[in-house]
Amino acid sequence: RPFLCGEAPTLADICIGVNTYRWFELAIERPDLPALRGWYERLTQRQPYRDVVMIPIR
């Protein structure tokens, strides 16, 4: 399934997606997690997610 609860994103994806965005933006070493990366890339294709969640870390 493309999102956490099925075929379409839900509030669960947004809640987890906020922390996932921060985690991917930090300059740290992280393990290779292809399923997580795929889910995150699908989430970032959604304009509302980009507008609200994907703001630069200062």
CHARMM internal coordinates of N, CA and C (Angstrom, degrees):
IC EDIT
DIST 1 N 1 CA 1.4513
DIST 1 CA 1 C 1.5275
ANGL 1 N 1 CA 1 C 109.11
DIST 1 C 2 N 1.2923
ANGL 1 CA 1 C 2 N 116.78
DIHE 1 N 1 CA 1 C 2 N 143.03
DIST 2 N 2 CA 1.4650
ANGL 1 C 2 N 2 CA 120.57
DIHE 1 CA 1 C 2 N 2 CA -173.42
DIST 2 CA 2 C 1.5301
ANGL 2 N 2 CA 2 C 115.01
DIHE 1 C 2 N 2 CA 2 C -74.95
DIST 2 C 3 N 1.3292
ANGL 2 CA 2 C 3 N 117.53
DIHE 2 N 2 CA 2 C 3 N -26.48
DIST 3 N 3 CA 1.4622
ANGL 2 C 3 N 3 CA 120.46
DIHE 2 CA 2 C 3 N 3 CA -179.58
DIST 3 CA 3 C 1.5248
ANGL 3 N 3 CA 3 C 109.48
DIHE 2 C 3 N 3 CA 3 C -125.40
DIST 3 C 4 N 1.3107
ANGL 3 CA 3 C 4 N 117.85
DIHE 3 N 3 CA 3 C 4 N 172.82
DIST 4 N 4 CA 1.4631
ANGL 3 C 4 N 4 CA 121.26
DIHE 3 CA 3 C 4 N 4 CA -172.55
DIST 4 CA 4 C 1.5225
ANGL 4 N 4 CA 4 C 113.82
DIHE 3 C 4 N 4 CA 4 C -57.82
DIST 4 C 5 N 1.3159
ANGL 4 CA 4 C 5 N 117.40
DIHE 4 N 4 CA 4 C 5 N -38.71
DIST 5 N 5 CA 1.4708
ANGL 4 C 5 N 5 CA 120.64
DIHE 4 CA 4 C 5 N 5 CA -175.53
DIST 5 CA 5 C 1.5194
ANGL 5 N 5 CA 5 C 113.42
DIHE 4 C 5 N 5 CA 5 C -112.64
DIST 5 C 6 N 1.3138
ANGL 5 CA 5 C 6 N 117.91
DIHE 5 N 5 CA 5 C 6 N 11.88
DIST 6 N 6 CA 1.4589
ANGL 5 C 6 N 6 CA 118.33
DIHE 5 CA 5 C 6 N 6 CA 178.28
DIST 6 CA 6 C 1.5084
ANGL 6 N 6 CA 6 C 114.04
DIHE 5 C 6 N 6 CA 6 C 146.34
DIST 6 C 7 N 1.3113
ANGL 6 CA 6 C 7 N 114.80
DIHE 6 N 6 CA 6 C 7 N -145.97
DIST 7 N 7 CA 1.4633
ANGL 6 C 7 N 7 CA 122.03
DIHE 6 CA 6 C 7 N 7 CA -173.84
DIST 7 CA 7 C 1.5244
ANGL 7 N 7 CA 7 C 114.31
DIHE 6 C 7 N 7 CA 7 C -79.24
DIST 7 C 8 N 1.3190
ANGL 7 CA 7 C 8 N 117.40
DIHE 7 N 7 CA 7 C 8 N -20.38
DIST 8 N 8 CA 1.4701
ANGL 7 C 8 N 8 CA 121.43
DIHE 7 CA 7 C 8 N 8 CA -177.99
DIST 8 CA 8 C 1.5264
ANGL 8 N 8 CA 8 C 109.57
DIHE 7 C 8 N 8 CA 8 C -125.00
DIST 8 C 9 N 1.3306
ANGL 8 CA 8 C 9 N 117.46
DIHE 8 N 8 CA 8 C 9 N 150.27
DIST 9 N 9 CA 1.4616
ANGL 8 C 9 N 9 CA 119.58
DIHE 8 CA 8 C 9 N 9 CA 178.05
DIST 9 CA 9 C 1.5286
ANGL 9 N 9 CA 9 C 110.97
DIHE 8 C 9 N 9 CA 9 C -67.19
DIST 9 C 10 N 1.3216
ANGL 9 CA 9 C 10 N 114.95
DIHE 9 N 9 CA 9 C 10 N 148.57
DIST 10 N 10 CA 1.4585
ANGL 9 C 10 N 10 CA 121.89
DIHE 9 CA 9 C 10 N 10 CA 177.98
DIST 10 CA 10 C 1.5197
ANGL 10 N 10 CA 10 C 108.74
DIHE 9 C 10 N 10 CA 10 C -129.22
DIST 10 C 11 N 1.3082
ANGL 10 CA 10 C 11 N 115.93
DIHE 10 N 10 CA 10 C 11 N -177.00
DIST 11 N 11 CA 1.4600
ANGL 10 C 11 N 11 CA 121.04
DIHE 10 CA 10 C 11 N 11 CA 176.47
DIST 11 CA 11 C 1.5276
ANGL 11 N 11 CA 11 C 110.96
DIHE 10 C 11 N 11 CA 11 C -58.27
DIST 11 C 12 N 1.3139
ANGL 11 CA 11 C 12 N 117.65
DIHE 11 N 11 CA 11 C 12 N -32.06
DIST 12 N 12 CA 1.4683
ANGL 11 C 12 N 12 CA 120.99
DIHE 11 CA 11 C 12 N 12 CA 177.71
DIST 12 CA 12 C 1.5277
ANGL 12 N 12 CA 12 C 110.90
DIHE 11 C 12 N 12 CA 12 C -59.89
DIST 12 C 13 N 1.3152
ANGL 12 CA 12 C 13 N 117.44
DIHE 12 N 12 CA 12 C 13 N -42.22
DIST 13 N 13 CA 1.4638
ANGL 12 C 13 N 13 CA 120.88
DIHE 12 CA 12 C 13 N 13 CA 178.77
DIST 13 CA 13 C 1.5234
ANGL 13 N 13 CA 13 C 111.09
DIHE 12 C 13 N 13 CA 13 C -63.69
DIST 13 C 14 N 1.3112
ANGL 13 CA 13 C 14 N 116.97
DIHE 13 N 13 CA 13 C 14 N -40.50
DIST 14 N 14 CA 1.4656
ANGL 13 C 14 N 14 CA 120.42
DIHE 13 CA 13 C 14 N 14 CA -179.92
DIST 14 CA 14 C 1.5239
ANGL 14 N 14 CA 14 C 110.34
DIHE 13 C 14 N 14 CA 14 C -66.17
DIST 14 C 15 N 1.3272
ANGL 14 CA 14 C 15 N 116.85
DIHE 14 N 14 CA 14 C 15 N -46.06
DIST 15 N 15 CA 1.4725
ANGL 14 C 15 N 15 CA 120.54
DIHE 14 CA 14 C 15 N 15 CA -178.93
DIST 15 CA 15 C 1.5239
ANGL 15 N 15 CA 15 C 111.38
DIHE 14 C 15 N 15 CA 15 C -59.80
DIST 15 C 16 N 1.3071
ANGL 15 CA 15 C 16 N 117.22
DIHE 15 N 15 CA 15 C 16 N -47.95
DIST 16 N 16 CA 1.4622
ANGL 15 C 16 N 16 CA 120.85
DIHE 15 CA 15 C 16 N 16 CA 179.06
DIST 16 CA 16 C 1.5277
ANGL 16 N 16 CA 16 C 110.28
DIHE 15 C 16 N 16 CA 16 C -72.89
DIST 16 C 17 N 1.3138
ANGL 16 CA 16 C 17 N 116.64
DIHE 16 N 16 CA 16 C 17 N -33.08
DIST 17 N 17 CA 1.4529
ANGL 16 C 17 N 17 CA 121.38
DIHE 16 CA 16 C 17 N 17 CA -178.58
DIST 17 CA 17 C 1.5150
ANGL 17 N 17 CA 17 C 114.01
DIHE 16 C 17 N 17 CA 17 C -64.64
DIST 17 C 18 N 1.3185
ANGL 17 CA 17 C 18 N 117.86
DIHE 17 N 17 CA 17 C 18 N -30.66
DIST 18 N 18 CA 1.4695
ANGL 17 C 18 N 18 CA 121.06
DIHE 17 CA 17 C 18 N 18 CA 177.60
DIST 18 CA 18 C 1.5257
ANGL 18 N 18 CA 18 C 109.55
DIHE 17 C 18 N 18 CA 18 C -61.21
DIST 18 C 19 N 1.3158
ANGL 18 CA 18 C 19 N 116.85
DIHE 18 N 18 CA 18 C 19 N -50.89
DIST 19 N 19 CA 1.4638
ANGL 18 C 19 N 19 CA 120.67
DIHE 18 CA 18 C 19 N 19 CA -179.95
DIST 19 CA 19 C 1.5215
ANGL 19 N 19 CA 19 C 112.01
DIHE 18 C 19 N 19 CA 19 C -68.64
DIST 19 C 20 N 1.3100
ANGL 19 CA 19 C 20 N 116.89
DIHE 19 N 19 CA 19 C 20 N -35.04
DIST 20 N 20 CA 1.4600
ANGL 19 C 20 N 20 CA 120.37
DIHE 19 CA 19 C 20 N 20 CA 179.84
DIST 20 CA 20 C 1.5240
ANGL 20 N 20 CA 20 C 110.73
DIHE 19 C 20 N 20 CA 20 C -65.73
DIST 20 C 21 N 1.3180
ANGL 20 CA 20 C 21 N 116.56
DIHE 20 N 20 CA 20 C 21 N -40.11
DIST 21 N 21 CA 1.4699
ANGL 20 C 21 N 21 CA 119.60
DIHE 20 CA 20 C 21 N 21 CA 176.86
DIST 21 CA 21 C 1.5250
ANGL 21 N 21 CA 21 C 110.04
DIHE 20 C 21 N 21 CA 21 C -58.62
DIST 21 C 22 N 1.3233
ANGL 21 CA 21 C 22 N 116.62
DIHE 21 N 21 CA 21 C 22 N -48.59
DIST 22 N 22 CA 1.4660
ANGL 21 C 22 N 22 CA 120.19
DIHE 21 CA 21 C 22 N 22 CA -179.53
DIST 22 CA 22 C 1.5252
ANGL 22 N 22 CA 22 C 110.46
DIHE 21 C 22 N 22 CA 22 C -60.23
DIST 22 C 23 N 1.3214
ANGL 22 CA 22 C 23 N 116.63
DIHE 22 N 22 CA 22 C 23 N -42.72
DIST 23 N 23 CA 1.4639
ANGL 22 C 23 N 23 CA 121.52
DIHE 22 CA 22 C 23 N 23 CA -178.10
DIST 23 CA 23 C 1.5233
ANGL 23 N 23 CA 23 C 110.79
DIHE 22 C 23 N 23 CA 23 C -62.04
DIST 23 C 24 N 1.3364
ANGL 23 CA 23 C 24 N 116.91
DIHE 23 N 23 CA 23 C 24 N -44.11
DIST 24 N 24 CA 1.4605
ANGL 23 C 24 N 24 CA 119.91
DIHE 23 CA 23 C 24 N 24 CA 179.95
DIST 24 CA 24 C 1.5298
ANGL 24 N 24 CA 24 C 112.07
DIHE 23 C 24 N 24 CA 24 C -71.13
DIST 24 C 25 N 1.3039
ANGL 24 CA 24 C 25 N 119.26
DIHE 24 N 24 CA 24 C 25 N -24.37
DIST 25 N 25 CA 1.4616
ANGL 24 C 25 N 25 CA 122.15
DIHE 24 CA 24 C 25 N 25 CA -178.99
DIST 25 CA 25 C 1.5225
ANGL 25 N 25 CA 25 C 112.80
DIHE 24 C 25 N 25 CA 25 C -83.59
DIST 25 C 26 N 1.3223
ANGL 25 CA 25 C 26 N 117.98
DIHE 25 N 25 CA 25 C 26 N -20.85
DIST 26 N 26 CA 1.4611
ANGL 25 C 26 N 26 CA 120.07
DIHE 25 CA 25 C 26 N 26 CA 179.41
DIST 26 CA 26 C 1.5219
ANGL 26 N 26 CA 26 C 110.42
DIHE 25 C 26 N 26 CA 26 C -70.58
DIST 26 C 27 N 1.3191
ANGL 26 CA 26 C 27 N 115.23
DIHE 26 N 26 CA 26 C 27 N 142.97
DIST 27 N 27 CA 1.4618
ANGL 26 C 27 N 27 CA 120.76
DIHE 26 CA 26 C 27 N 27 CA 179.31
DIST 27 CA 27 C 1.5269
ANGL 27 N 27 CA 27 C 108.90
DIHE 26 C 27 N 27 CA 27 C -84.18
DIST 27 C 28 N 1.3305
ANGL 27 CA 27 C 28 N 115.77
DIHE 27 N 27 CA 27 C 28 N 73.16
DIST 28 N 28 CA 1.4591
ANGL 27 C 28 N 28 CA 121.95
DIHE 27 CA 27 C 28 N 28 CA -179.87
DIST 28 CA 28 C 1.5257
ANGL 28 N 28 CA 28 C 108.77
DIHE 27 C 28 N 28 CA 28 C -131.14
DIST 28 C 29 N 1.3194
ANGL 28 CA 28 C 29 N 115.01
DIHE 28 N 28 CA 28 C 29 N 160.84
DIST 29 N 29 CA 1.4568
ANGL 28 C 29 N 29 CA 119.53
DIHE 28 CA 28 C 29 N 29 CA 173.77
DIST 29 CA 29 C 1.5236
ANGL 29 N 29 CA 29 C 107.89
DIHE 28 C 29 N 29 CA 29 C -81.42
DIST 29 C 30 N 1.3135
ANGL 29 CA 29 C 30 N 116.46
DIHE 29 N 29 CA 29 C 30 N 136.12
DIST 30 N 30 CA 1.4713
ANGL 29 C 30 N 30 CA 120.35
DIHE 29 CA 29 C 30 N 30 CA -179.85
DIST 30 CA 30 C 1.5196
ANGL 30 N 30 CA 30 C 109.39
DIHE 29 C 30 N 30 CA 30 C -138.50
DIST 30 C 31 N 1.3212
ANGL 30 CA 30 C 31 N 116.90
DIHE 30 N 30 CA 30 C 31 N 155.21
DIST 31 N 31 CA 1.4638
ANGL 30 C 31 N 31 CA 119.67
DIHE 30 CA 30 C 31 N 31 CA 179.09
DIST 31 CA 31 C 1.5302
ANGL 31 N 31 CA 31 C 111.35
DIHE 30 C 31 N 31 CA 31 C -70.21
DIST 31 C 32 N 1.3171
ANGL 31 CA 31 C 32 N 115.42
DIHE 31 N 31 CA 31 C 32 N 159.95
DIST 32 N 32 CA 1.4619
ANGL 31 C 32 N 32 CA 121.31
DIHE 31 CA 31 C 32 N 32 CA 175.94
DIST 32 CA 32 C 1.5265
ANGL 32 N 32 CA 32 C 108.17
DIHE 31 C 32 N 32 CA 32 C -78.50
DIST 32 C 33 N 1.3095
ANGL 32 CA 32 C 33 N 116.71
DIHE 32 N 32 CA 32 C 33 N 113.92
DIST 33 N 33 CA 1.4659
ANGL 32 C 33 N 33 CA 122.74
DIHE 32 CA 32 C 33 N 33 CA -178.94
DIST 33 CA 33 C 1.5267
ANGL 33 N 33 CA 33 C 108.44
DIHE 32 C 33 N 33 CA 33 C -125.96
DIST 33 C 34 N 1.3294
ANGL 33 CA 33 C 34 N 118.06
DIHE 33 N 33 CA 33 C 34 N 83.12
DIST 34 N 34 CA 1.4637
ANGL 33 C 34 N 34 CA 120.73
DIHE 33 CA 33 C 34 N 34 CA -173.24
DIST 34 CA 34 C 1.5251
ANGL 34 N 34 CA 34 C 114.48
DIHE 33 C 34 N 34 CA 34 C -61.67
DIST 34 C 35 N 1.3192
ANGL 34 CA 34 C 35 N 118.64
DIHE 34 N 34 CA 34 C 35 N -35.55
DIST 35 N 35 CA 1.4722
ANGL 34 C 35 N 35 CA 119.81
DIHE 34 CA 34 C 35 N 35 CA 179.34
DIST 35 CA 35 C 1.5277
ANGL 35 N 35 CA 35 C 110.25
DIHE 34 C 35 N 35 CA 35 C -67.36
DIST 35 C 36 N 1.3297
ANGL 35 CA 35 C 36 N 116.81
DIHE 35 N 35 CA 35 C 36 N -41.47
DIST 36 N 36 CA 1.4653
ANGL 35 C 36 N 36 CA 120.70
DIHE 35 CA 35 C 36 N 36 CA 178.05
DIST 36 CA 36 C 1.5206
ANGL 36 N 36 CA 36 C 109.99
DIHE 35 C 36 N 36 CA 36 C -64.73
DIST 36 C 37 N 1.3187
ANGL 36 CA 36 C 37 N 116.58
DIHE 36 N 36 CA 36 C 37 N -44.48
DIST 37 N 37 CA 1.4683
ANGL 36 C 37 N 37 CA 120.87
DIHE 36 CA 36 C 37 N 37 CA -179.91
DIST 37 CA 37 C 1.5290
ANGL 37 N 37 CA 37 C 110.31
DIHE 36 C 37 N 37 CA 37 C -61.83
DIST 37 C 38 N 1.3151
ANGL 37 CA 37 C 38 N 118.81
DIHE 37 N 37 CA 37 C 38 N -41.78
DIST 38 N 38 CA 1.4654
ANGL 37 C 38 N 38 CA 121.98
DIHE 37 CA 37 C 38 N 38 CA 179.45
DIST 38 CA 38 C 1.5161
ANGL 38 N 38 CA 38 C 112.04
DIHE 37 C 38 N 38 CA 38 C -63.81
DIST 38 C 39 N 1.3325
ANGL 38 CA 38 C 39 N 116.21
DIHE 38 N 38 CA 38 C 39 N -45.41
DIST 39 N 39 CA 1.4677
ANGL 38 C 39 N 39 CA 120.62
DIHE 38 CA 38 C 39 N 39 CA 178.05
DIST 39 CA 39 C 1.5261
ANGL 39 N 39 CA 39 C 109.73
DIHE 38 C 39 N 39 CA 39 C -61.03
DIST 39 C 40 N 1.3338
ANGL 39 CA 39 C 40 N 116.10
DIHE 39 N 39 CA 39 C 40 N -46.44
DIST 40 N 40 CA 1.4576
ANGL 39 C 40 N 40 CA 120.83
DIHE 39 CA 39 C 40 N 40 CA -178.47
DIST 40 CA 40 C 1.5320
ANGL 40 N 40 CA 40 C 110.70
DIHE 39 C 40 N 40 CA 40 C -61.92
DIST 40 C 41 N 1.3086
ANGL 40 CA 40 C 41 N 117.85
DIHE 40 N 40 CA 40 C 41 N -41.65
DIST 41 N 41 CA 1.4648
ANGL 40 C 41 N 41 CA 120.34
DIHE 40 CA 40 C 41 N 41 CA 179.11
DIST 41 CA 41 C 1.5262
ANGL 41 N 41 CA 41 C 111.46
DIHE 40 C 41 N 41 CA 41 C -64.51
DIST 41 C 42 N 1.3232
ANGL 41 CA 41 C 42 N 117.42
DIHE 41 N 41 CA 41 C 42 N -37.50
DIST 42 N 42 CA 1.4758
ANGL 41 C 42 N 42 CA 119.58
DIHE 41 CA 41 C 42 N 42 CA 175.85
DIST 42 CA 42 C 1.5262
ANGL 42 N 42 CA 42 C 110.26
DIHE 41 C 42 N 42 CA 42 C -64.78
DIST 42 C 43 N 1.3095
ANGL 42 CA 42 C 43 N 116.79
DIHE 42 N 42 CA 42 C 43 N -40.14
DIST 43 N 43 CA 1.4660
ANGL 42 C 43 N 43 CA 120.63
DIHE 42 CA 42 C 43 N 43 CA 179.82
DIST 43 CA 43 C 1.5292
ANGL 43 N 43 CA 43 C 110.86
DIHE 42 C 43 N 43 CA 43 C -65.51
DIST 43 C 44 N 1.3186
ANGL 43 CA 43 C 44 N 117.17
DIHE 43 N 43 CA 43 C 44 N -40.94
DIST 44 N 44 CA 1.4642
ANGL 43 C 44 N 44 CA 120.29
DIHE 43 CA 43 C 44 N 44 CA -177.90
DIST 44 CA 44 C 1.5258
ANGL 44 N 44 CA 44 C 113.18
DIHE 43 C 44 N 44 CA 44 C -71.21
DIST 44 C 45 N 1.3156
ANGL 44 CA 44 C 45 N 118.38
DIHE 44 N 44 CA 44 C 45 N -10.84
DIST 45 N 45 CA 1.4628
ANGL 44 C 45 N 45 CA 121.17
DIHE 44 CA 44 C 45 N 45 CA 175.53
DIST 45 CA 45 C 1.5243
ANGL 45 N 45 CA 45 C 111.56
DIHE 44 C 45 N 45 CA 45 C -76.74
DIST 45 C 46 N 1.2969
ANGL 45 CA 45 C 46 N 117.36
DIHE 45 N 45 CA 45 C 46 N -9.40
DIST 46 N 46 CA 1.4673
ANGL 45 C 46 N 46 CA 121.78
DIHE 45 CA 45 C 46 N 46 CA -177.18
DIST 46 CA 46 C 1.5353
ANGL 46 N 46 CA 46 C 109.27
DIHE 45 C 46 N 46 CA 46 C -92.16
DIST 46 C 47 N 1.3186
ANGL 46 CA 46 C 47 N 116.50
DIHE 46 N 46 CA 46 C 47 N 119.01
DIST 47 N 47 CA 1.4646
ANGL 46 C 47 N 47 CA 121.63
DIHE 46 CA 46 C 47 N 47 CA -175.77
DIST 47 CA 47 C 1.5294
ANGL 47 N 47 CA 47 C 113.45
DIHE 46 C 47 N 47 CA 47 C -55.60
DIST 47 C 48 N 1.3244
ANGL 47 CA 47 C 48 N 121.14
DIHE 47 N 47 CA 47 C 48 N -44.95
DIST 48 N 48 CA 1.4720
ANGL 47 C 48 N 48 CA 119.42
DIHE 47 CA 47 C 48 N 48 CA 179.51
DIST 48 CA 48 C 1.5320
ANGL 48 N 48 CA 48 C 112.86
DIHE 47 C 48 N 48 CA 48 C -59.08
DIST 48 C 49 N 1.3205
ANGL 48 CA 48 C 49 N 117.16
DIHE 48 N 48 CA 48 C 49 N -37.26
DIST 49 N 49 CA 1.4682
ANGL 48 C 49 N 49 CA 120.49
DIHE 48 CA 48 C 49 N 49 CA 177.25
DIST 49 CA 49 C 1.5271
ANGL 49 N 49 CA 49 C 109.75
DIHE 48 C 49 N 49 CA 49 C -63.48
DIST 49 C 50 N 1.3103
ANGL 49 CA 49 C 50 N 116.89
DIHE 49 N 49 CA 49 C 50 N -45.97
DIST 50 N 50 CA 1.4682
ANGL 49 C 50 N 50 CA 120.29
DIHE 49 CA 49 C 50 N 50 CA 179.38
DIST 50 CA 50 C 1.5209
ANGL 50 N 50 CA 50 C 111.31
DIHE 49 C 50 N 50 CA 50 C -61.97
DIST 50 C 51 N 1.3270
ANGL 50 CA 50 C 51 N 117.19
DIHE 50 N 50 CA 50 C 51 N -40.97
DIST 51 N 51 CA 1.4649
ANGL 50 C 51 N 51 CA 120.94
DIHE 50 CA 50 C 51 N 51 CA -177.06
DIST 51 CA 51 C 1.5214
ANGL 51 N 51 CA 51 C 113.24
DIHE 50 C 51 N 51 CA 51 C -67.38
DIST 51 C 52 N 1.3201
ANGL 51 CA 51 C 52 N 116.84
DIHE 51 N 51 CA 51 C 52 N -36.00
DIST 52 N 52 CA 1.4669
ANGL 51 C 52 N 52 CA 120.37
DIHE 51 CA 51 C 52 N 52 CA -172.03
DIST 52 CA 52 C 1.5255
ANGL 52 N 52 CA 52 C 112.89
DIHE 51 C 52 N 52 CA 52 C -100.34
DIST 52 C 53 N 1.3075
ANGL 52 CA 52 C 53 N 117.24
DIHE 52 N 52 CA 52 C 53 N -37.91
DIST 53 N 53 CA 1.4666
ANGL 52 C 53 N 53 CA 120.31
DIHE 52 CA 52 C 53 N 53 CA -172.93
DIST 53 CA 53 C 1.5222
ANGL 53 N 53 CA 53 C 112.56
DIHE 52 C 53 N 53 CA 53 C -97.39
DIST 53 C 54 N 1.3044
ANGL 53 CA 53 C 54 N 117.40
DIHE 53 N 53 CA 53 C 54 N -41.13
DIST 54 N 54 CA 1.4568
ANGL 53 C 54 N 54 CA 120.69
DIHE 53 CA 53 C 54 N 54 CA -171.23
DIST 54 CA 54 C 1.5263
ANGL 54 N 54 CA 54 C 111.97
DIHE 53 C 54 N 54 CA 54 C -84.86
DIST 54 C 55 N 1.3034
ANGL 54 CA 54 C 55 N 114.98
DIHE 54 N 54 CA 54 C 55 N 65.71
DIST 55 N 55 CA 1.4608
ANGL 54 C 55 N 55 CA 121.03
DIHE 54 CA 54 C 55 N 55 CA 176.19
DIST 55 CA 55 C 1.5271
ANGL 55 N 55 CA 55 C 107.58
DIHE 54 C 55 N 55 CA 55 C -105.23
DIST 55 C 56 N 1.3206
ANGL 55 CA 55 C 56 N 118.18
DIHE 55 N 55 CA 55 C 56 N 146.46
DIST 56 N 56 CA 1.4641
ANGL 55 C 56 N 56 CA 120.47
DIHE 55 CA 55 C 56 N 56 CA -175.36
DIST 56 CA 56 C 1.5273
ANGL 56 N 56 CA 56 C 112.87
DIHE 55 C 56 N 56 CA 56 C -59.85
DIST 56 C 57 N 1.3239
ANGL 56 CA 56 C 57 N 114.24
DIHE 56 N 56 CA 56 C 57 N 143.91
DIST 57 N 57 CA 1.4660
ANGL 56 C 57 N 57 CA 120.92
DIHE 56 CA 56 C 57 N 57 CA 172.57
DIST 57 CA 57 C 1.5155
ANGL 57 N 57 CA 57 C 107.03
DIHE 56 C 57 N 57 CA 57 C -82.79
DIST 57 C 58 N 1.2954
ANGL 57 CA 57 C 58 N 116.66
DIHE 57 N 57 CA 57 C 58 N 133.29
DIST 58 N 58 CA 1.4785
ANGL 57 C 58 N 58 CA 119.76
DIHE 57 CA 57 C 58 N 58 CA 179.49
DIST 58 CA 58 C 1.4929
ANGL 58 N 58 CA 58 C 111.02
DIHE 57 C 58 N 58 CA 58 C -102.86
END
COOR INIT
IC SEED 1 N 1 CA 1 C
IC BUILD
